[in-house]
């Protein structure tokens, strides 16, 4: 019969044996003898050479931290990148859990700051969202909440490749989550869709390759919103540094791509934006600050400002100074006149402004220093009244109000043969 003391000793050995066995698995120099499911660095080298990124990444972190040397870092980065590249070839197979696993591996210290991995991960996240967003209308509330968090996280990334930012912004434009409550939840992410789009497209506006995208309708739509905010926020003393200040919002090449659209606003070629008069005012200010415009275009902008509804301001003074220079430059006047001829209808808002004193002063200056435009306007009006067809109808919309004002104010313009012809054709309407 085993004595009670021997029984206690036997029980102690059984309890202590696992700990004793574990301690014997380490050599005196601290190196470990691999346990089941543990790999050595040599094992990982074999997997790396074979390109087996799945098994490699499964066991990469079984290597003790003190043994994760430069070689381990290099192999782990290469295997991670290979894994992400493999998934990018068939992104339709991505699941939420699968993406979480990829994000976990990409966040390892050896991977977290690598630009190639960051970019490939963003690409996978974009592919996943592009697949899930059209399905949002039919998913459960729980899955929709998860999707919202993903959308927000992706949108708030500090760096998003230009192509992805552009494509994701296009997805948002057509995103329909279904119910009103879900639409409100989407709006709540960034207070408004406008802010959301500006956040995403800022990656595009500031990109060195932005000129490729800024010509498209979507970047123009939100680029104009951004430009309006910029112009309204710009301090007076900063206007001479227009190019430097603008670069905080967009690359110069993007501005050059958007500039023709801005010019179209003051040329009456953008009917959608013309309904808001502040758009034209902002366009005038932006273009007047851009000293890289061709000289004839710069002069055109200043003349158009006076022919619209000019407000006493620095821009008004610049426009008057431009008139003074035109007075002594017949070649420039001819170039500007040719540009004005292309505008249909001819600019004439000046002729109906309520401030009659301003109307008379500005018209007088134009007649003295750029009389060619007065002749052009009256001749065109007379041609229209005589039955000459014009593609867009009446090319001198405010000709009758001008005729009335000139008749009542006894302007020197009334002696011009073009005016006499117009007044005759209007018959008694100018009285």
C-alpha positions in Angstrom: 0.0 0.0 0.0 1.3 3.4 -1.0 1.9 5.6 2.0 0.2 8.9 2.2 3.6 10.7 1.9 4.4 8.9 -1.3 1.0 9.7 -2.7 1.6 13.4 -2.1 5.0 13.3 -3.8 3.5 11.5 -6.8 0.8 14.1 -7.1 3.3 17.0 -6.9 5.3 15.5 -9.8 2.3 15.2 -11.9 1.4 18.8 -11.3 4.9 20.2 -11.8 5.8 18.0 -14.8 4.3 20.3 -17.6 6.1 23.3 -16.3 9.3 21.4 -16.1 8.9 20.1 -19.6 8.2 23.7 -20.9 11.4 25.0 -19.3 13.5 22.3 -20.9 12.4 23.5 -24.4 14.7 26.5 -24.2 18.4 26.2 -24.7 20.8 27.9 -22.3 21.5 30.8 -24.8 17.8 31.7 -24.8 16.9 30.2 -28.2 13.6 28.4 -28.3 13.0 24.9 -29.5 9.7 25.3 -31.5 6.5 24.0 -30.0 3.9 22.5 -32.2 2.5 25.2 -34.6 5.6 27.4 -34.1 7.9 28.2 -37.0 11.5 29.1 -37.2 12.9 31.9 -39.3 14.3 29.2 -41.6 10.8 27.8 -42.0 9.5 31.3 -42.9 12.3 31.7 -45.4 11.2 28.5 -47.2 7.6 29.8 -47.3 8.8 33.2 -48.6 10.8 31.6 -51.3 7.8 29.5 -52.3 5.6 32.6 -52.3 3.2 30.9 -49.9 1.9 34.1 -48.3 -1.1 32.5 -46.6 0.9 30.0 -44.5 3.7 32.6 -44.0 1.4 35.2 -42.5 -0.4 32.7 -40.4 2.7 31.8 -38.5 4.9 34.9 -39.0 4.2 36.2 -35.5 5.1 32.9 -33.8 8.7 34.1 -34.2 9.7 35.7 -30.9 10.0 39.5 -31.0 13.7 39.4 -30.3 14.2 37.3 -33.4 12.2 39.5 -35.8 15.2 41.0 -37.5 15.6 43.0 -40.7 15.1 39.8 -42.8 11.9 39.0 -41.0 10.6 42.6 -41.6 11.5 42.4 -45.3 9.9 39.0 -45.9 6.8 40.0 -43.9 6.3 43.1 -45.9 6.8 41.3 -49.2 4.4 38.5 -48.2 1.8 41.1 -47.0 2.0 43.0 -50.2 1.7 39.7 -52.2 -1.4 38.8 -50.2 -3.0 42.2 -50.8 -2.2 42.1 -54.5 -3.7 38.6 -54.7 -6.9 39.8 -53.1 -7.1 42.8 -55.4 -7.3 40.4 -58.4 -10.6 39.1 -57.2 -12.1 41.8 -54.9 -15.6 40.4 -55.5 -14.7 37.7 -53.0 -14.0 40.1 -50.2 -16.1 39.7 -47.0 -16.3 41.9 -43.9 -14.4 39.4 -41.9 -11.8 38.9 -44.6 -11.2 42.6 -44.9 -10.8 42.9 -41.2 -8.2 40.2 -41.3 -6.3 42.0 -44.1 -6.5 45.3 -42.1 -5.2 43.5 -39.0 -2.1 42.3 -40.9 -1.6 45.6 -42.6 -1.5 47.3 -39.2 1.5 45.2 -38.0 4.3 47.6 -37.1 6.5 46.4 -40.0 3.6 47.1 -42.4 1.8 50.1 -40.9 3.9 52.9 -42.3 4.6 51.4 -45.7 3.1 53.4 -48.5 2.7 50.5 -51.0 0.7 48.5 -48.4 -1.4 51.6 -47.5 -2.3 52.2 -51.1 -3.2 48.6 -51.8 -5.3 48.4 -48.6 -7.2 51.6 -49.7 -7.8 50.0 -53.0 -9.3 46.9 -51.4 -11.4 49.0 -49.1 -12.7 50.9 -52.1 -13.5 47.7 -54.0 -15.4 46.4 -50.9 -17.4 49.6 -50.5 -18.2 49.8 -54.2 -19.6 46.3 -53.9 -21.5 46.9 -50.7 -22.9 50.4 -51.2 -25.4 49.4 -54.0 -26.6 46.6 -51.7 -27.2 49.1 -48.8 -30.9 49.4 -49.6 -31.5 45.7 -48.7 -29.1 45.0 -45.8 -30.1 44.9 -42.1 -29.8 47.9 -39.8 -26.8 46.3 -38.1 -25.0 45.7 -41.4 -25.9 49.2 -42.5 -24.3 50.7 -39.4 -21.1 48.7 -40.1 -21.1 49.9 -43.7 -21.6 53.6 -42.5 -18.5 53.2 -40.3 -16.5 51.9 -43.2 -17.6 54.7 -45.4 -16.7 57.3 -42.8 -13.3 55.7 -42.1 -12.4 55.5 -45.8 -13.5 59.1 -46.4 -11.4 60.4 -43.5 -8.2 58.9 -44.8 -5.5 61.6 -45.0 -4.2 60.3 -48.3 -6.4 58.6 -50.9 -5.0 58.0 -54.5 -6.6 60.5 -56.9 -8.3 57.8 -59.0 -9.9 56.2 -55.9 -11.1 59.6 -54.5 -12.7 60.4 -57.8 -14.4 57.1 -58.3 -15.6 57.0 -54.7 -17.0 60.5 -55.0 -18.9 59.4 -58.1 -20.3 56.4 -56.1 -21.5 58.8 -53.4 -23.3 61.0 -56.0 -25.5 57.9 -56.9 -25.6 56.3 -53.4 -29.2 55.4 -52.4 -29.4 53.8 -48.9 -33.1 53.5 -49.1 -35.2 54.8 -46.2 -35.3 58.4 -45.0 -33.7 57.5 -41.7 -30.7 56.0 -43.6 -30.4 59.0 -45.8 -30.3 61.2 -42.7 -27.7 58.9 -41.2 -25.6 59.4 -44.3 -26.0 63.2 -44.1 -25.0 63.0 -40.4 -21.6 61.6 -41.2 -20.2 65.0 -42.5 -23.1 67.4 -41.8 -23.9 67.6 -45.5 -23.2 65.8 -48.8 -21.4 68.9 -50.0 -18.9 68.8 -47.1 -18.4 65.1 -47.7 -17.8 65.6 -51.4 -15.4 68.4 -50.8 -13.5 66.3 -48.3 -13.0 63.5 -50.8 -12.4 65.7 -53.9 -9.7 67.7 -52.0 -7.4 64.7 -52.7 -8.1 65.2 -56.3 -7.9 69.0 -56.3 -4.4 68.9 -54.6 -3.0 66.1 -56.7 -0.2 66.8 -59.2 -2.3 64.9 -61.8 -5.5 66.9 -61.0 -5.7 68.5 -64.4 -6.8 65.1 -65.8 -9.8 65.0 -63.5 -10.7 68.7 -63.0 -12.1 69.0 -66.5 -14.9 66.5 -65.7 -18.3 67.7 -64.6 -18.2 66.3 -61.0 -14.9 67.9 -60.0 -16.1 71.2 -61.7 -19.4 71.1 -59.7 -17.6 70.9 -56.3 -14.5 72.7 -57.5 -16.7 75.8 -58.1 -18.1 75.5 -54.6 -14.5 75.3 -53.2 -13.5 78.3 -55.3 -16.4 80.3 -54.0 -15.5 79.6 -50.4 -11.9 80.5 -51.2 -12.8 83.8 -52.9 -15.2 84.9 -50.1 -12.7 84.0 -47.4 -9.7 85.7 -49.2 -8.5 88.8 -47.4 -7.9 92.0 -49.3 -4.2 92.0 -48.5 -3.8 88.5 -49.9 -5.3 89.2 -53.4 -1.9 89.9 -54.8 -0.8 86.4 -53.7 -3.7 84.7 -55.5 -1.6 81.9 -56.9 0.1 81.1 -53.5 -3.2 81.3 -51.5 -5.1 79.2 -54.1 -2.6 76.3 -53.7 -3.9 75.6 -50.2 -7.2 74.5 -51.9 -6.1 73.1 -55.2 -3.2 72.4 -57.5 -2.5 75.2 -60.0 -3.1 72.7 -62.9 -6.5 72.0 -61.5 -7.3 75.8 -61.5 -6.2 76.0 -65.1 -8.5 73.2 -66.0 -11.4 74.8 -64.1 -10.7 78.3 -65.4 -12.5 78.0 -68.7 -15.7 77.1 -66.8 -15.2 80.1 -64.6 -14.8 82.3 -67.6 -18.0 80.8 -69.1 -19.9 82.2 -66.1 -19.1 85.8 -67.1 -19.6 85.0 -70.7 -23.2 83.9 -70.0 -22.4 80.4 -71.2 -23.4 78.7 -67.9 -27.1 79.1 -67.5 -27.3 76.9 -64.4 -25.0 79.2 -62.4 -26.3 82.5 -63.8 -29.4 82.3 -61.7 -27.3 83.2 -58.6 -25.8 86.7 -59.2 -23.1 86.0 -56.6 -21.6 83.4 -59.0 -20.8 86.0 -61.6 -19.3 88.4 -58.9 -17.1 85.6 -57.6 -16.0 84.7 -61.1 -15.0 88.3 -61.9 -12.9 88.5 -58.7 -11.2 85.1 -59.3 -10.3 85.9 -62.9 -9.2 89.5 -62.1 -6.7 88.1 -59.6 -5.2 85.6 -62.1 -2.3 87.4 -63.7 -1.5 84.4 -65.9 -4.5 85.1 -68.2 -3.6 86.3 -71.7 -3.5 90.2 -71.7 -6.6 90.4 -74.0 -8.5 88.1 -71.7 -7.5 90.1 -68.7 -8.8 93.2 -70.4 -12.0 91.5 -71.5 -12.7 90.5 -67.8 -12.3 94.1 -66.7 -14.6 95.4 -69.5 -17.2 92.8 -68.8 -17.2 93.8 -65.2 -18.2 97.3 -66.1 -20.8 96.1 -68.6 -22.5 94.1 -65.9 -23.6 95.5 -62.6 -20.3 97.0 -61.3 -19.9 97.7 -57.6 -17.5 100.4 -56.3 -14.6 98.3 -55.2 -10.9 97.5 -55.9 -12.1 95.6 -58.9 -14.1 98.6 -60.1 -11.0 100.7 -59.9 -9.0 98.1 -61.8 -11.6 98.1 -64.5 -11.5 101.8 -64.8 -7.7 101.7 -65.1 -8.0 99.1 -67.8 -10.3 101.5 -69.7 -7.6 104.2 -69.4 -5.1 101.8 -70.9 -7.4 100.7 -73.7 -7.9 104.3 -74.7 -4.3 104.4 -75.9 -4.1 100.9 -77.3 -6.3 100.5 -80.4 -4.8 97.0 -81.1 -5.9 95.7 -77.7 -9.3 97.3 -78.2 -9.7 95.4 -81.5 -8.8 92.1 -79.8 -11.2 92.7 -76.9 -13.9 93.7 -79.3 -13.5 90.5 -81.3 -13.9 88.5 -78.0 -17.0 90.5 -77.1 -18.6 89.7 -80.5 -18.5 86.0 -79.6 -20.7 86.6 -76.5 -24.4 86.0 -77.2 -26.3 87.9 -76.0 -24.0 90.9 -75.8 -23.3 92.0 -72.2 -25.6 94.9 -71.3 -26.7 94.6 -67.6 -25.2 98.0 -67.1 -28.0 99.6 -69.1 -30.7 98.6 -66.6 -29.0 99.2 -63.2 -31.1 101.3 -60.8 -28.3 103.7 -60.0 -28.8 106.1 -62.9 -25.8 108.2 -61.9 -23.5 105.2 -62.0 -25.0 104.1 -65.3 -24.3 107.5 -66.9 -20.7 107.7 -65.5 -19.7 104.2 -66.6 -21.3 104.5 -70.0 -19.6 107.8 -70.6 -16.2 106.4 -69.8 -16.8 103.4 -72.1 -18.0 105.7 -74.9 -14.9 107.9 -74.6 -12.3 105.1 -74.1 -13.8 102.1 -75.9 -16.4 103.6 -78.3 -16.1 100.5 -80.6 -18.3 98.6 -78.2 -21.1 101.2 -78.2 -21.1 101.1 -82.0 -21.1 97.3 -82.0 -24.0 97.1 -79.6 -26.2 99.6 -81.3 -25.5 98.2 -84.8 -26.3 94.7 -83.6 -29.5 96.0 -82.0 -30.5 97.7 -85.3 -29.7 94.6 -87.3 -32.0 92.5 -85.1 -34.8 95.0 -85.3 -34.4 95.0 -89.1 -35.0 91.3 -89.2 -31.5 89.9 -89.3 -31.8 86.4 -87.7 -29.6 85.5 -84.7 -29.1 82.0 -83.5 -30.2 82.6 -79.9 -32.8 85.3 -80.6 -32.4 88.9 -79.4 -28.6 89.5 -79.0 -29.2 92.9 -77.4 -31.7 92.2 -74.6 -31.5 95.6 -73.0 -31.4 97.7 -76.1 -34.8 99.3 -75.6 -34.1 100.4 -71.9 -30.8 101.9 -73.2 -32.6 103.7 -75.9 -35.1 105.2 -73.4 -32.4 106.3 -71.0 -30.3 107.9 -73.7 -33.3 109.7 -75.1 -34.3 111.1 -71.8 -30.7 111.9 -70.6 -29.6 113.6 -73.9 -26.4 111.6 -74.1 -23.9 112.4 -76.8 -24.4 108.9 -78.0 -27.8 110.0 -79.4 -26.0 111.7 -82.2 -24.5 108.4 -83.5 -26.0 107.1 -86.7 -26.4 103.6 -85.1 -28.5 105.1 -82.3 -30.6 107.2 -84.7 -31.3 104.0 -86.7 -32.3 102.1 -83.5 -34.5 104.9 -82.3 -36.2 105.0 -85.7 -36.8 101.2 -85.7 -38.2 101.3 -82.1 -40.5 104.1 -83.3 -42.1 105.8 -80.3 -41.0 103.2 -77.8 -37.9 105.1 -76.7 -39.9 108.2 -75.7 
